């Protein structure tokens, strides 16, 4: 989970629109768990993760 947290933080720094700051510990836990167990698996299953990976590997 620590590795996921670090990678998630690095990924969010590269986003054009910054995520909303946390309101506290409960907000942090709920958003982190939701992103790890709901949002990211949905992103992978949809094929968008693979498409983004391919796009990132293309020379500019």
Rosetta blueprint (number, residue, H / E / L):
1 X L
2 X H
3 X H
4 X H
5 X H
6 X H
7 X H
8 X H
9 X H
10 X H
11 X H
12 X H
13 X H
14 X L
15 X L
16 X L
17 X L
18 X L
19 X L
20 X L
21 X L
22 X L
23 X L
24 X L
25 X H
26 X H
27 X H
28 X H
29 X H
30 X H
31 X H
32 X H
33 X H
34 X H
35 X H
36 X H
37 X H
38 X H
39 X H
40 X H
41 X H
42 X H
43 X H
44 X H
45 X H
46 X L
47 X L
48 X H
49 X H
50 X H
51 X H
52 X H
53 X H
54 X H
55 X H
56 X H
57 X H
58 X L
59 X L
60 X L
